[in-house]
Amino acid sequence: MMHDTTFMKGELIGLPVRIQNCTDPSLQGVEGHIVDETKNTLVVDTPHGVKRVAKDIATFVIDGVTVRGADIAFRPEDRIRKIK
């Protein structure tokens, strides 16, 4: 799994995303754009509506980079300090 710390420190809103692996089978393979982010969730705008996905149960491909949700489970404003 690729860890691009520069990427993970930046803003995620507006980036394309695909859910690669998820413990919730209904979210597996969902694609769209990130429209909001909290400490524990990503909100994804898909062609079938808006989906809220818990970060800790999924692996995402965000703008071509594979990211474990647990690795970005911080408030967006805290991520810049915590990811090294």
PDB file of N, CA, C and O in Angstrom:
ATOM      1  N   MET A   1       0.841  -1.174   0.000  1.00  0.00           N
ATOM      2  CA  MET A   1       0.000   0.000   0.000  1.00  0.00           C
ATOM      3  C   MET A   1       0.888   1.239   0.000  1.00  0.00           C
ATOM      4  O   MET A   1       1.873   1.312   0.734  1.00  0.00           O
ATOM      5  N   MET A   2       0.536   2.181  -0.808  1.00  0.00           N
ATOM      6  CA  MET A   2       1.347   3.386  -0.972  1.00  0.00           C
ATOM      7  C   MET A   2       0.983   4.421   0.098  1.00  0.00           C
ATOM      8  O   MET A   2      -0.194   4.642   0.381  1.00  0.00           O
ATOM      9  N   HIS A   3       1.973   5.033   0.669  1.00  0.00           N
ATOM     10  CA  HIS A   3       1.739   6.084   1.653  1.00  0.00           C
ATOM     11  C   HIS A   3       2.442   7.341   1.179  1.00  0.00           C
ATOM     12  O   HIS A   3       3.649   7.492   1.369  1.00  0.00           O
ATOM     13  N   ASP A   4       1.709   8.224   0.576  1.00  0.00           N
ATOM     14  CA  ASP A   4       2.247   9.499   0.111  1.00  0.00           C
ATOM     15  C   ASP A   4       1.858  10.534   1.158  1.00  0.00           C
ATOM     16  O   ASP A   4       0.747  11.064   1.126  1.00  0.00           O
ATOM     17  N   THR A   5       2.773  10.827   2.090  1.00  0.00           N
ATOM     18  CA  THR A   5       2.425  11.703   3.202  1.00  0.00           C
ATOM     19  C   THR A   5       2.087  13.111   2.752  1.00  0.00           C
ATOM     20  O   THR A   5       1.271  13.775   3.392  1.00  0.00           O
ATOM     21  N   THR A   6       2.689  13.589   1.671  1.00  0.00           N
ATOM     22  CA  THR A   6       2.344  14.915   1.162  1.00  0.00           C
ATOM     23  C   THR A   6       0.890  14.936   0.730  1.00  0.00           C
ATOM     24  O   THR A   6       0.161  15.880   1.034  1.00  0.00           O
ATOM     25  N   PHE A   7       0.471  13.910   0.031  1.00  0.00           N
ATOM     26  CA  PHE A   7      -0.914  13.784  -0.410  1.00  0.00           C
ATOM     27  C   PHE A   7      -1.858  13.718   0.791  1.00  0.00           C
ATOM     28  O   PHE A   7      -2.876  14.409   0.821  1.00  0.00           O
ATOM     29  N   MET A   8      -1.518  12.880   1.786  1.00  0.00           N
ATOM     30  CA  MET A   8      -2.416  12.666   2.915  1.00  0.00           C
ATOM     31  C   MET A   8      -2.524  13.887   3.816  1.00  0.00           C
ATOM     32  O   MET A   8      -3.488  13.995   4.575  1.00  0.00           O
ATOM     33  N   LYS A   9      -1.579  14.800   3.761  1.00  0.00           N
ATOM     34  CA  LYS A   9      -1.656  16.022   4.557  1.00  0.00           C
ATOM     35  C   LYS A   9      -2.532  17.079   3.907  1.00  0.00           C
ATOM     36  O   LYS A   9      -2.944  18.031   4.569  1.00  0.00           O
ATOM     37  N   GLY A  10      -2.821  16.929   2.626  1.00  0.00           N
ATOM     38  CA  GLY A  10      -3.556  17.951   1.889  1.00  0.00           C
ATOM     39  C   GLY A  10      -5.063  17.834   2.031  1.00  0.00           C
ATOM     40  O   GLY A  10      -5.575  16.982   2.758  1.00  0.00           O
ATOM     41  N   GLU A  11      -5.750  18.696   1.330  1.00  0.00           N
ATOM     42  CA  GLU A  11      -7.212  18.730   1.303  1.00  0.00           C
ATOM     43  C   GLU A  11      -7.730  17.573   0.462  1.00  0.00           C
ATOM     44  O   GLU A  11      -7.260  17.356  -0.655  1.00  0.00           O
ATOM     45  N   LEU A  12      -8.695  16.831   0.991  1.00  0.00           N
ATOM     46  CA  LEU A  12      -9.263  15.703   0.263  1.00  0.00           C
ATOM     47  C   LEU A  12     -10.552  16.071  -0.464  1.00  0.00           C
ATOM     48  O   LEU A  12     -10.930  15.409  -1.431  1.00  0.00           O
ATOM     49  N   ILE A  13     -11.220  17.111  -0.010  1.00  0.00           N
ATOM     50  CA  ILE A  13     -12.497  17.502  -0.616  1.00  0.00           C
ATOM     51  C   ILE A  13     -12.280  17.870  -2.079  1.00  0.00           C
ATOM     52  O   ILE A  13     -11.391  18.649  -2.422  1.00  0.00           O
ATOM     53  N   GLY A  14     -13.122  17.284  -2.930  1.00  0.00           N
ATOM     54  CA  GLY A  14     -13.056  17.534  -4.362  1.00  0.00           C
ATOM     55  C   GLY A  14     -12.298  16.472  -5.137  1.00  0.00           C
ATOM     56  O   GLY A  14     -12.373  16.436  -6.366  1.00  0.00           O
ATOM     57  N   LEU A  15     -11.567  15.605  -4.442  1.00  0.00           N
ATOM     58  CA  LEU A  15     -10.774  14.579  -5.125  1.00  0.00           C
ATOM     59  C   LEU A  15     -11.637  13.364  -5.482  1.00  0.00           C
ATOM     60  O   LEU A  15     -12.585  13.040  -4.768  1.00  0.00           O
ATOM     61  N   PRO A  16     -11.302  12.695  -6.593  1.00  0.00           N
ATOM     62  CA  PRO A  16     -12.016  11.465  -6.939  1.00  0.00           C
ATOM     63  C   PRO A  16     -11.626  10.347  -5.973  1.00  0.00           C
ATOM     64  O   PRO A  16     -10.483  10.268  -5.522  1.00  0.00           O
ATOM     65  N   VAL A  17     -12.601   9.482  -5.666  1.00  0.00           N
ATOM     66  CA  VAL A  17     -12.366   8.403  -4.710  1.00  0.00           C
ATOM     67  C   VAL A  17     -13.100   7.143  -5.160  1.00  0.00           C
ATOM     68  O   VAL A  17     -14.168   7.203  -5.768  1.00  0.00           O
ATOM     69  N   ARG A  18     -12.489   5.997  -4.839  1.00  0.00           N
ATOM     70  CA  ARG A  18     -13.138   4.695  -5.033  1.00  0.00           C
ATOM     71  C   ARG A  18     -12.897   3.888  -3.769  1.00  0.00           C
ATOM     72  O   ARG A  18     -11.786   3.878  -3.239  1.00  0.00           O
ATOM     73  N   ILE A  19     -13.922   3.219  -3.287  1.00  0.00           N
ATOM     74  CA  ILE A  19     -13.769   2.369  -2.112  1.00  0.00           C
ATOM     75  C   ILE A  19     -13.293   1.008  -2.606  1.00  0.00           C
ATOM     76  O   ILE A  19     -14.024   0.280  -3.278  1.00  0.00           O
ATOM     77  N   GLN A  20     -12.054   0.684  -2.259  1.00  0.00           N
ATOM     78  CA  GLN A  20     -11.424  -0.537  -2.758  1.00  0.00           C
ATOM     79  C   GLN A  20     -11.835  -1.751  -1.938  1.00  0.00           C
ATOM     80  O   GLN A  20     -12.238  -2.771  -2.498  1.00  0.00           O
ATOM     81  N   ASN A  21     -11.738  -1.651  -0.630  1.00  0.00           N
ATOM     82  CA  ASN A  21     -12.135  -2.722   0.286  1.00  0.00           C
ATOM     83  C   ASN A  21     -12.951  -2.103   1.403  1.00  0.00           C
ATOM     84  O   ASN A  21     -12.663  -0.995   1.857  1.00  0.00           O
ATOM     85  N   CYS A  22     -13.983  -2.835   1.849  1.00  0.00           N
ATOM     86  CA  CYS A  22     -14.817  -2.308   2.923  1.00  0.00           C
ATOM     87  C   CYS A  22     -15.494  -3.471   3.632  1.00  0.00           C
ATOM     88  O   CYS A  22     -15.865  -4.460   2.999  1.00  0.00           O
ATOM     89  N   THR A  23     -15.655  -3.355   4.940  1.00  0.00           N
ATOM     90  CA  THR A  23     -16.359  -4.396   5.676  1.00  0.00           C
ATOM     91  C   THR A  23     -17.853  -4.367   5.384  1.00  0.00           C
ATOM     92  O   THR A  23     -18.544  -5.349   5.654  1.00  0.00           O
ATOM     93  N   ASP A  24     -18.370  -3.268   4.840  1.00  0.00           N
ATOM     94  CA  ASP A  24     -19.769  -3.169   4.413  1.00  0.00           C
ATOM     95  C   ASP A  24     -19.822  -3.470   2.914  1.00  0.00           C
ATOM     96  O   ASP A  24     -19.412  -2.635   2.108  1.00  0.00           O
ATOM     97  N   PRO A  25     -20.319  -4.645   2.526  1.00  0.00           N
ATOM     98  CA  PRO A  25     -20.306  -5.028   1.111  1.00  0.00           C
ATOM     99  C   PRO A  25     -21.083  -4.070   0.203  1.00  0.00           C
ATOM    100  O   PRO A  25     -20.786  -3.988  -0.989  1.00  0.00           O
ATOM    101  N   SER A  26     -22.054  -3.356   0.731  1.00  0.00           N
ATOM    102  CA  SER A  26     -22.832  -2.429  -0.103  1.00  0.00           C
ATOM    103  C   SER A  26     -22.011  -1.215  -0.531  1.00  0.00           C
ATOM    104  O   SER A  26     -22.395  -0.515  -1.468  1.00  0.00           O
ATOM    105  N   LEU A  27     -20.892  -0.956   0.134  1.00  0.00           N
ATOM    106  CA  LEU A  27     -20.045   0.189  -0.209  1.00  0.00           C
ATOM    107  C   LEU A  27     -18.848  -0.202  -1.075  1.00  0.00           C
ATOM    108  O   LEU A  27     -18.167   0.665  -1.621  1.00  0.00           O
ATOM    109  N   GLN A  28     -18.594  -1.491  -1.201  1.00  0.00           N
ATOM    110  CA  GLN A  28     -17.462  -1.981  -2.002  1.00  0.00           C
ATOM    111  C   GLN A  28     -17.576  -1.484  -3.445  1.00  0.00           C
ATOM    112  O   GLN A  28     -18.602  -1.694  -4.093  1.00  0.00           O
ATOM    113  N   GLY A  29     -16.541  -0.835  -3.943  1.00  0.00           N
ATOM    114  CA  GLY A  29     -16.513  -0.384  -5.330  1.00  0.00           C
ATOM    115  C   GLY A  29     -17.199   0.937  -5.611  1.00  0.00           C
ATOM    116  O   GLY A  29     -17.213   1.386  -6.757  1.00  0.00           O
ATOM    117  N   VAL A  30     -17.768   1.575  -4.596  1.00  0.00           N
ATOM    118  CA  VAL A  30     -18.436   2.866  -4.796  1.00  0.00           C
ATOM    119  C   VAL A  30     -17.411   3.893  -5.274  1.00  0.00           C
ATOM    120  O   VAL A  30     -16.303   3.970  -4.744  1.00  0.00           O
ATOM    121  N   GLU A  31     -17.791   4.678  -6.279  1.00  0.00           N
ATOM    122  CA  GLU A  31     -16.913   5.710  -6.832  1.00  0.00           C
ATOM    123  C   GLU A  31     -17.633   7.043  -6.848  1.00  0.00           C
ATOM    124  O   GLU A  31     -18.853   7.103  -6.996  1.00  0.00           O
ATOM    125  N   GLY A  32     -16.866   8.110  -6.693  1.00  0.00           N
ATOM    126  CA  GLY A  32     -17.419   9.456  -6.748  1.00  0.00           C
ATOM    127  C   GLY A  32     -16.360  10.471  -6.378  1.00  0.00           C
ATOM    128  O   GLY A  32     -15.164  10.247  -6.561  1.00  0.00           O
ATOM    129  N   HIS A  33     -16.828  11.600  -5.850  1.00  0.00           N
ATOM    130  CA  HIS A  33     -15.924  12.665  -5.406  1.00  0.00           C
ATOM    131  C   HIS A  33     -16.203  12.958  -3.937  1.00  0.00           C
ATOM    132  O   HIS A  33     -17.352  12.930  -3.496  1.00  0.00           O
ATOM    133  N   ILE A  34     -15.152  13.237  -3.194  1.00  0.00           N
ATOM    134  CA  ILE A  34     -15.297  13.572  -1.778  1.00  0.00           C
ATOM    135  C   ILE A  34     -15.887  14.972  -1.678  1.00  0.00           C
ATOM    136  O   ILE A  34     -15.348  15.925  -2.242  1.00  0.00           O
ATOM    137  N   VAL A  35     -17.009  15.091  -0.949  1.00  0.00           N
ATOM    138  CA  VAL A  35     -17.649  16.398  -0.790  1.00  0.00           C
ATOM    139  C   VAL A  35     -17.567  16.923   0.638  1.00  0.00           C
ATOM    140  O   VAL A  35     -17.813  18.104   0.879  1.00  0.00           O
ATOM    141  N   ASP A  36     -17.222  16.054   1.587  1.00  0.00           N
ATOM    142  CA  ASP A  36     -17.073  16.499   2.972  1.00  0.00           C
ATOM    143  C   ASP A  36     -16.246  15.453   3.710  1.00  0.00           C
ATOM    144  O   ASP A  36     -16.145  14.302   3.288  1.00  0.00           O
ATOM    145  N   GLU A  37     -15.658  15.883   4.821  1.00  0.00           N
ATOM    146  CA  GLU A  37     -14.822  14.994   5.617  1.00  0.00           C
ATOM    147  C   GLU A  37     -14.946  15.373   7.078  1.00  0.00           C
ATOM    148  O   GLU A  37     -14.934  16.553   7.428  1.00  0.00           O
ATOM    149  N   THR A  38     -15.065  14.356   7.935  1.00  0.00           N
ATOM    150  CA  THR A  38     -14.998  14.559   9.376  1.00  0.00           C
ATOM    151  C   THR A  38     -13.867  13.676   9.899  1.00  0.00           C
ATOM    152  O   THR A  38     -13.163  13.031   9.122  1.00  0.00           O
ATOM    153  N   LYS A  39     -13.701  13.654  11.205  1.00  0.00           N
ATOM    154  CA  LYS A  39     -12.653  12.821  11.796  1.00  0.00           C
ATOM    155  C   LYS A  39     -12.835  11.354  11.411  1.00  0.00           C
ATOM    156  O   LYS A  39     -11.858  10.664  11.121  1.00  0.00           O
ATOM    157  N   ASN A  40     -14.065  10.882  11.407  1.00  0.00           N
ATOM    158  CA  ASN A  40     -14.317   9.459  11.216  1.00  0.00           C
ATOM    159  C   ASN A  40     -14.969   9.072   9.898  1.00  0.00           C
ATOM    160  O   ASN A  40     -15.113   7.882   9.617  1.00  0.00           O
ATOM    161  N   THR A  41     -15.371  10.049   9.077  1.00  0.00           N
ATOM    162  CA  THR A  41     -16.088   9.706   7.845  1.00  0.00           C
ATOM    163  C   THR A  41     -15.633  10.528   6.645  1.00  0.00           C
ATOM    164  O   THR A  41     -15.085  11.622   6.778  1.00  0.00           O
ATOM    165  N   LEU A  42     -15.881   9.960   5.471  1.00  0.00           N
ATOM    166  CA  LEU A  42     -15.792  10.691   4.211  1.00  0.00           C
ATOM    167  C   LEU A  42     -17.192  10.694   3.614  1.00  0.00           C
ATOM    168  O   LEU A  42     -17.879   9.673   3.647  1.00  0.00           O
ATOM    169  N   VAL A  43     -17.621  11.821   3.072  1.00  0.00           N
ATOM    170  CA  VAL A  43     -18.900  11.911   2.383  1.00  0.00           C
ATOM    171  C   VAL A  43     -18.584  11.940   0.894  1.00  0.00           C
ATOM    172  O   VAL A  43     -17.858  12.809   0.411  1.00  0.00           O
ATOM    173  N   VAL A  44     -19.149  10.964   0.172  1.00  0.00           N
ATOM    174  CA  VAL A  44     -18.834  10.771  -1.241  1.00  0.00           C
ATOM    175  C   VAL A  44     -20.088  11.014  -2.074  1.00  0.00           C
ATOM    176  O   VAL A  44     -21.132  10.408  -1.833  1.00  0.00           O
ATOM    177  N   ASP A  45     -19.973  11.907  -3.058  1.00  0.00           N
ATOM    178  CA  ASP A  45     -21.059  12.160  -4.004  1.00  0.00           C
ATOM    179  C   ASP A  45     -20.897  11.176  -5.154  1.00  0.00           C
ATOM    180  O   ASP A  45     -19.913  11.234  -5.892  1.00  0.00           O
ATOM    181  N   THR A  46     -21.860  10.272  -5.307  1.00  0.00           N
ATOM    182  CA  THR A  46     -21.818   9.248  -6.350  1.00  0.00           C
ATOM    183  C   THR A  46     -22.953   9.489  -7.337  1.00  0.00           C
ATOM    184  O   THR A  46     -23.843  10.292  -7.060  1.00  0.00           O
ATOM    185  N   PRO A  47     -22.941   8.816  -8.473  1.00  0.00           N
ATOM    186  CA  PRO A  47     -24.061   8.943  -9.412  1.00  0.00           C
ATOM    187  C   PRO A  47     -25.392   8.465  -8.818  1.00  0.00           C
ATOM    188  O   PRO A  47     -26.458   8.812  -9.325  1.00  0.00           O
ATOM    189  N   HIS A  48     -25.329   7.670  -7.744  1.00  0.00           N
ATOM    190  CA  HIS A  48     -26.533   7.133  -7.113  1.00  0.00           C
ATOM    191  C   HIS A  48     -26.871   7.827  -5.799  1.00  0.00           C
ATOM    192  O   HIS A  48     -27.658   7.303  -5.012  1.00  0.00           O
ATOM    193  N   GLY A  49     -26.297   8.979  -5.555  1.00  0.00           N
ATOM    194  CA  GLY A  49     -26.574   9.724  -4.336  1.00  0.00           C
ATOM    195  C   GLY A  49     -25.337   9.889  -3.475  1.00  0.00           C
ATOM    196  O   GLY A  49     -24.244   9.448  -3.831  1.00  0.00           O
ATOM    197  N   VAL A  50     -25.530  10.525  -2.349  1.00  0.00           N
ATOM    198  CA  VAL A  50     -24.429  10.809  -1.425  1.00  0.00           C
ATOM    199  C   VAL A  50     -24.307   9.663  -0.428  1.00  0.00           C
ATOM    200  O   VAL A  50     -25.302   9.221   0.148  1.00  0.00           O
ATOM    201  N   LYS A  51     -23.086   9.187  -0.229  1.00  0.00           N
ATOM    202  CA  LYS A  51     -22.801   8.097   0.713  1.00  0.00           C
ATOM    203  C   LYS A  51     -21.838   8.598   1.777  1.00  0.00           C
ATOM    204  O   LYS A  51     -20.853   9.268   1.468  1.00  0.00           O
ATOM    205  N   ARG A  52     -22.128   8.270   3.031  1.00  0.00           N
ATOM    206  CA  ARG A  52     -21.217   8.573   4.142  1.00  0.00           C
ATOM    207  C   ARG A  52     -20.515   7.269   4.506  1.00  0.00           C
ATOM    208  O   ARG A  52     -21.161   6.270   4.822  1.00  0.00           O
ATOM    209  N   VAL A  53     -19.187   7.292   4.458  1.00  0.00           N
ATOM    210  CA  VAL A  53     -18.397   6.079   4.664  1.00  0.00           C
ATOM    211  C   VAL A  53     -17.486   6.270   5.868  1.00  0.00           C
ATOM    212  O   VAL A  53     -16.734   7.241   5.943  1.00  0.00           O
ATOM    213  N   ALA A  54     -17.560   5.338   6.803  1.00  0.00           N
ATOM    214  CA  ALA A  54     -16.652   5.376   7.951  1.00  0.00           C
ATOM    215  C   ALA A  54     -15.238   5.092   7.462  1.00  0.00           C
ATOM    216  O   ALA A  54     -15.012   4.146   6.708  1.00  0.00           O
ATOM    217  N   LYS A  55     -14.293   5.914   7.892  1.00  0.00           N
ATOM    218  CA  LYS A  55     -12.905   5.754   7.445  1.00  0.00           C
ATOM    219  C   LYS A  55     -12.293   4.446   7.931  1.00  0.00           C
ATOM    220  O   LYS A  55     -11.562   3.791   7.188  1.00  0.00           O
ATOM    221  N   ASP A  56     -12.584   4.060   9.167  1.00  0.00           N
ATOM    222  CA  ASP A  56     -11.880   2.925   9.765  1.00  0.00           C
ATOM    223  C   ASP A  56     -12.293   1.560   9.226  1.00  0.00           C
ATOM    224  O   ASP A  56     -11.667   0.558   9.569  1.00  0.00           O
ATOM    225  N   ILE A  57     -13.333   1.492   8.388  1.00  0.00           N
ATOM    226  CA  ILE A  57     -13.769   0.197   7.860  1.00  0.00           C
ATOM    227  C   ILE A  57     -13.421   0.009   6.387  1.00  0.00           C
ATOM    228  O   ILE A  57     -13.816  -0.987   5.781  1.00  0.00           O
ATOM    229  N   ALA A  58     -12.688   0.954   5.806  1.00  0.00           N
ATOM    230  CA  ALA A  58     -12.478   0.904   4.361  1.00  0.00           C
ATOM    231  C   ALA A  58     -11.045   1.240   3.961  1.00  0.00           C
ATOM    232  O   ALA A  58     -10.297   1.880   4.701  1.00  0.00           O
ATOM    233  N   THR A  59     -10.699   0.786   2.773  1.00  0.00           N
ATOM    234  CA  THR A  59      -9.482   1.200   2.082  1.00  0.00           C
ATOM    235  C   THR A  59      -9.934   1.959   0.849  1.00  0.00           C
ATOM    236  O   THR A  59     -10.779   1.480   0.093  1.00  0.00           O
ATOM    237  N   PHE A  60      -9.373   3.140   0.648  1.00  0.00           N
ATOM    238  CA  PHE A  60      -9.795   4.031  -0.424  1.00  0.00           C
ATOM    239  C   PHE A  60      -8.690   4.181  -1.464  1.00  0.00           C
ATOM    240  O   PHE A  60      -7.506   4.061  -1.150  1.00  0.00           O
ATOM    241  N   VAL A  61      -9.089   4.441  -2.695  1.00  0.00           N
ATOM    242  CA  VAL A  61      -8.159   4.896  -3.722  1.00  0.00           C
ATOM    243  C   VAL A  61      -8.570   6.338  -3.985  1.00  0.00           C
ATOM    244  O   VAL A  61      -9.582   6.602  -4.635  1.00  0.00           O
ATOM    245  N   ILE A  62      -7.763   7.272  -3.468  1.00  0.00           N
ATOM    246  CA  ILE A  62      -8.071   8.697  -3.569  1.00  0.00           C
ATOM    247  C   ILE A  62      -7.098   9.319  -4.550  1.00  0.00           C
ATOM    248  O   ILE A  62      -5.890   9.350  -4.313  1.00  0.00           O
ATOM    249  N   ASP A  63      -7.630   9.808  -5.646  1.00  0.00           N
ATOM    250  CA  ASP A  63      -6.815  10.435  -6.697  1.00  0.00           C
ATOM    251  C   ASP A  63      -5.656   9.527  -7.121  1.00  0.00           C
ATOM    252  O   ASP A  63      -4.544   9.993  -7.368  1.00  0.00           O
ATOM    253  N   GLY A  64      -5.941   8.210  -7.202  1.00  0.00           N
ATOM    254  CA  GLY A  64      -4.936   7.253  -7.651  1.00  0.00           C
ATOM    255  C   GLY A  64      -4.022   6.707  -6.574  1.00  0.00           C
ATOM    256  O   GLY A  64      -3.183   5.854  -6.864  1.00  0.00           O
ATOM    257  N   VAL A  65      -4.156   7.167  -5.344  1.00  0.00           N
ATOM    258  CA  VAL A  65      -3.302   6.719  -4.237  1.00  0.00           C
ATOM    259  C   VAL A  65      -4.130   5.849  -3.294  1.00  0.00           C
ATOM    260  O   VAL A  65      -5.206   6.260  -2.859  1.00  0.00           O
ATOM    261  N   THR A  66      -3.640   4.656  -2.974  1.00  0.00           N
ATOM    262  CA  THR A  66      -4.335   3.758  -2.052  1.00  0.00           C
ATOM    263  C   THR A  66      -4.043   4.182  -0.615  1.00  0.00           C
ATOM    264  O   THR A  66      -2.889   4.343  -0.218  1.00  0.00           O
ATOM    265  N   VAL A  67      -5.123   4.360   0.158  1.00  0.00           N
ATOM    266  CA  VAL A  67      -5.000   4.858   1.531  1.00  0.00           C
ATOM    267  C   VAL A  67      -5.907   4.035   2.438  1.00  0.00           C
ATOM    268  O   VAL A  67      -7.092   3.870   2.150  1.00  0.00           O
ATOM    269  N   ARG A  68      -5.349   3.515   3.539  1.00  0.00           N
ATOM    270  CA  ARG A  68      -6.193   2.880   4.561  1.00  0.00           C
ATOM    271  C   ARG A  68      -6.929   3.978   5.308  1.00  0.00           C
ATOM    272  O   ARG A  68      -6.323   4.968   5.718  1.00  0.00           O
ATOM    273  N   GLY A  69      -8.214   3.812   5.483  1.00  0.00           N
ATOM    274  CA  GLY A  69      -9.008   4.813   6.180  1.00  0.00           C
ATOM    275  C   GLY A  69      -8.502   5.094   7.583  1.00  0.00           C
ATOM    276  O   GLY A  69      -8.544   6.234   8.046  1.00  0.00           O
ATOM    277  N   ALA A  70      -8.023   4.059   8.261  1.00  0.00           N
ATOM    278  CA  ALA A  70      -7.500   4.245   9.619  1.00  0.00           C
ATOM    279  C   ALA A  70      -6.299   5.186   9.639  1.00  0.00           C
ATOM    280  O   ALA A  70      -6.044   5.842  10.649  1.00  0.00           O
ATOM    281  N   ASP A  71      -5.559   5.259   8.533  1.00  0.00           N
ATOM    282  CA  ASP A  71      -4.382   6.134   8.464  1.00  0.00           C
ATOM    283  C   ASP A  71      -4.746   7.608   8.333  1.00  0.00           C
ATOM    284  O   ASP A  71      -3.906   8.474   8.575  1.00  0.00           O
ATOM    285  N   ILE A  72      -5.985   7.902   7.955  1.00  0.00           N
ATOM    286  CA  ILE A  72      -6.415   9.300   7.805  1.00  0.00           C
ATOM    287  C   ILE A  72      -7.567   9.624   8.752  1.00  0.00           C
ATOM    288  O   ILE A  72      -8.287  10.601   8.547  1.00  0.00           O
ATOM    289  N   ALA A  73      -7.741   8.803   9.791  1.00  0.00           N
ATOM    290  CA  ALA A  73      -8.850   8.990  10.727  1.00  0.00           C
ATOM    291  C   ALA A  73      -8.519  10.067  11.762  1.00  0.00           C
ATOM    292  O   ALA A  73      -8.452   9.806  12.963  1.00  0.00           O
ATOM    293  N   PHE A  74      -8.319  11.265  11.265  1.00  0.00           N
ATOM    294  CA  PHE A  74      -8.074  12.444  12.091  1.00  0.00           C
ATOM    295  C   PHE A  74      -8.997  13.544  11.594  1.00  0.00           C
ATOM    296  O   PHE A  74      -9.509  13.477  10.476  1.00  0.00           O
ATOM    297  N   ARG A  75      -9.207  14.546  12.420  1.00  0.00           N
ATOM    298  CA  ARG A  75      -9.899  15.732  11.919  1.00  0.00           C
ATOM    299  C   ARG A  75      -9.033  16.297  10.806  1.00  0.00           C
ATOM    300  O   ARG A  75      -7.806  16.276  10.904  1.00  0.00           O
ATOM    301  N   PRO A  76      -9.660  16.804   9.744  1.00  0.00           N
ATOM    302  CA  PRO A  76      -8.863  17.315   8.622  1.00  0.00           C
ATOM    303  C   PRO A  76      -7.793  18.316   9.052  1.00  0.00           C
ATOM    304  O   PRO A  76      -6.681  18.306   8.525  1.00  0.00           O
ATOM    305  N   GLU A  77      -8.125  19.167   9.997  1.00  0.00           N
ATOM    306  CA  GLU A  77      -7.164  20.188  10.425  1.00  0.00           C
ATOM    307  C   GLU A  77      -6.034  19.610  11.278  1.00  0.00           C
ATOM    308  O   GLU A  77      -4.984  20.239  11.405  1.00  0.00           O
ATOM    309  N   ASP A  78      -6.230  18.421  11.866  1.00  0.00           N
ATOM    310  CA  ASP A  78      -5.186  17.783  12.672  1.00  0.00           C
ATOM    311  C   ASP A  78      -4.279  16.868  11.855  1.00  0.00           C
ATOM    312  O   ASP A  78      -3.166  16.556  12.279  1.00  0.00           O
ATOM    313  N   ARG A  79      -4.745  16.443  10.702  1.00  0.00           N
ATOM    314  CA  ARG A  79      -3.991  15.481   9.893  1.00  0.00           C
ATOM    315  C   ARG A  79      -2.600  16.009   9.529  1.00  0.00           C
ATOM    316  O   ARG A  79      -1.641  15.238   9.496  1.00  0.00           O
ATOM    317  N   ILE A  80      -2.481  17.293   9.258  1.00  0.00           N
ATOM    318  CA  ILE A  80      -1.191  17.878   8.860  1.00  0.00           C
ATOM    319  C   ILE A  80      -0.138  17.714   9.959  1.00  0.00           C
ATOM    320  O   ILE A  80       1.049  17.572   9.664  1.00  0.00           O
ATOM    321  N   ARG A  81      -0.571  17.734  11.228  1.00  0.00           N
ATOM    322  CA  ARG A  81       0.381  17.593  12.335  1.00  0.00           C
ATOM    323  C   ARG A  81       0.673  16.137  12.673  1.00  0.00           C
ATOM    324  O   ARG A  81       1.785  15.808  13.086  1.00  0.00           O
ATOM    325  N   LYS A  82      -0.321  15.259  12.500  1.00  0.00           N
ATOM    326  CA  LYS A  82      -0.179  13.890  12.973  1.00  0.00           C
ATOM    327  C   LYS A  82       0.465  12.955  11.968  1.00  0.00           C
ATOM    328  O   LYS A  82       1.092  11.973  12.365  1.00  0.00           O
ATOM    329  N   ILE A  83       0.328  13.230  10.677  1.00  0.00           N
ATOM    330  CA  ILE A  83       0.925  12.360   9.662  1.00  0.00           C
ATOM    331  C   ILE A  83       2.334  12.847   9.382  1.00  0.00           C
ATOM    332  O   ILE A  83       2.544  14.004   9.018  1.00  0.00           O
ATOM    333  N   LYS A  84       3.291  11.956   9.555  1.00  0.00           N
ATOM    334  CA  LYS A  84       4.691  12.337   9.359  1.00  0.00           C
ATOM    335  C   LYS A  84       5.262  11.603   8.183  1.00  0.00           C
ATOM    336  O   LYS A  84       6.433  11.786   7.851  1.00  0.00           O
TER     337      LYS A  84
END
